[in-house]
Amino acid sequence: MANPKAAEAAIMRSMLGRARGLGSAKSGTAHWWAQRVTAMALVLLSLWFIASALHLAGQPRAAVLTWAGGPVTATLLLALVVATFHHMQLGLQVVIEDYVHAERCRLASLLVMKAVVALLALAAVIAVLKLAFAG
């Protein structure tokens, strides 16, 4: 037979007490920080990229290849691509988790979204590498 004291304690436990240790609260802080860090990185990298694109406007293709072929430039372009797609994945994950209520549909949506984002990121990384090594 079950312990009557334990049953009594379970009845008296608050909603918060029952919810502790469950749900997304375990990883929510890390997700929140990742969104903020990628957003800050994107602000800085986007400003750099816009300034560079304005500077390169009207330049011949060879000048763009020379610019993209530099190790610092290629690294910053790759950082921009990685930060962009990671930030996009984090944001889409929140949208799916908030608005897709059926568990199976949510899991399928998350898997498809992450696969599509990974493929797009891979294509962008290959494009940057191809541009960097062409110069």
C-alpha positions as CSV (number, residue, x, y, z in Angstrom):
1,M,0.0,0.0,0.0
2,A,1.2,3.5,-0.8
3,N,2.5,5.8,1.9
4,P,-0.4,8.0,3.0
5,K,2.1,10.9,3.8
6,A,3.4,10.8,0.2
7,A,-0.2,10.9,-1.2
8,E,-1.0,13.8,1.1
9,A,2.1,15.7,0.0
10,A,1.2,15.1,-3.7
11,I,-2.2,16.6,-3.2
12,M,-0.8,19.7,-1.5
13,R,1.8,20.3,-4.1
14,S,1.3,23.5,-6.1
15,M,1.0,23.7,-9.8
16,L,4.5,25.2,-9.9
17,G,5.8,22.3,-7.9
18,R,4.3,19.8,-10.3
19,A,5.7,21.7,-13.3
20,R,9.3,22.0,-12.0
21,G,11.8,20.1,-14.1
22,L,9.4,19.7,-17.0
23,G,9.1,21.4,-20.3
24,S,11.4,23.8,-22.1
25,A,12.4,25.6,-19.0
26,K,15.5,23.5,-18.8
27,S,17.0,24.9,-22.0
28,G,15.1,28.1,-22.5
29,T,17.9,30.3,-21.1
30,A,20.5,28.8,-23.4
31,H,18.2,29.3,-26.4
32,W,17.5,32.9,-25.4
33,W,21.2,33.7,-25.0
34,A,22.0,32.0,-28.4
35,Q,19.4,34.2,-30.1
36,R,20.9,37.4,-28.5
37,V,24.5,36.4,-29.2
38,T,23.7,35.6,-32.9
39,A,21.7,38.8,-33.2
40,M,24.6,40.9,-32.0
41,A,27.0,39.1,-34.2
42,L,24.6,39.7,-37.1
43,V,24.4,43.4,-36.4
44,L,28.2,43.8,-36.6
45,L,28.8,41.4,-39.5
46,S,25.9,42.9,-41.5
47,L,27.3,46.4,-41.0
48,W,30.7,45.2,-42.2
49,F,29.1,43.4,-45.2
50,I,27.0,46.4,-46.2
51,A,30.0,48.7,-46.0
52,S,32.1,46.3,-48.0
53,A,29.4,45.8,-50.7
54,L,29.0,49.6,-51.0
55,H,32.7,49.9,-51.4
56,L,32.8,47.2,-54.1
57,A,29.8,48.6,-56.0
58,G,30.8,49.1,-59.6
59,Q,34.1,47.3,-59.2
60,P,35.0,44.6,-61.8
61,R,34.6,41.0,-60.9
62,A,38.3,40.6,-60.4
63,A,38.3,43.2,-57.6
64,V,35.5,41.3,-55.9
65,L,37.3,38.0,-56.2
66,T,40.5,39.5,-54.8
67,W,38.5,41.0,-51.9
68,A,36.7,37.7,-51.1
69,G,39.9,35.7,-51.5
70,G,41.5,37.3,-48.5
71,P,41.6,35.1,-45.4
72,V,40.0,37.7,-43.1
73,T,37.3,38.5,-45.5
74,A,36.5,34.8,-46.2
75,T,36.4,34.1,-42.5
76,L,34.0,37.0,-41.9
77,L,31.8,36.0,-44.8
78,L,31.6,32.4,-43.3
79,A,30.9,33.8,-39.9
80,L,28.0,35.9,-41.4
81,V,26.6,32.8,-43.1
82,V,26.8,30.6,-40.0
83,A,25.4,33.3,-37.7
84,T,22.6,34.0,-40.2
85,F,21.4,30.4,-40.6
86,H,21.8,29.6,-36.9
87,H,19.8,32.6,-35.9
88,M,17.2,31.7,-38.5
89,Q,17.0,28.2,-37.1
90,L,16.6,29.4,-33.6
91,G,13.8,31.8,-34.5
92,L,11.9,29.2,-36.6
93,Q,12.2,26.7,-33.8
94,V,10.4,29.1,-31.5
95,V,7.7,29.7,-34.0
96,I,7.1,26.0,-34.6
97,E,7.2,25.2,-30.9
98,D,4.7,28.0,-30.1
99,Y,2.2,27.5,-32.9
100,V,2.3,23.8,-33.9
101,H,0.4,22.0,-31.2
102,A,0.2,18.4,-32.4
103,E,3.3,16.6,-31.1
104,R,4.0,14.5,-34.2
105,C,3.5,17.5,-36.5
106,R,5.8,19.6,-34.2
107,L,8.5,17.0,-34.3
108,A,8.2,16.6,-38.1
109,S,8.2,20.3,-38.7
110,L,11.3,20.8,-36.5
111,L,13.2,18.1,-38.3
112,V,12.3,19.3,-41.8
113,M,13.0,22.9,-40.8
114,K,16.4,22.0,-39.4
115,A,17.3,19.9,-42.5
116,V,16.3,22.7,-44.9
117,V,18.3,25.3,-42.9
118,A,21.3,23.0,-42.8
119,L,21.2,22.4,-46.5
120,L,20.8,26.1,-47.2
121,A,23.7,26.9,-44.9
122,L,25.9,24.3,-46.6
123,A,25.1,25.8,-50.0
124,A,26.0,29.2,-48.7
125,V,29.3,28.0,-47.2
126,I,30.2,26.2,-50.4
127,A,29.4,29.4,-52.4
128,V,31.7,31.5,-50.1
129,L,34.5,29.0,-50.3
130,K,34.2,28.8,-54.1
131,L,34.3,32.6,-54.2
132,A,37.3,32.7,-51.8
133,F,39.3,30.1,-53.7
134,A,38.5,31.5,-57.1
135,G,40.5,34.6,-56.4
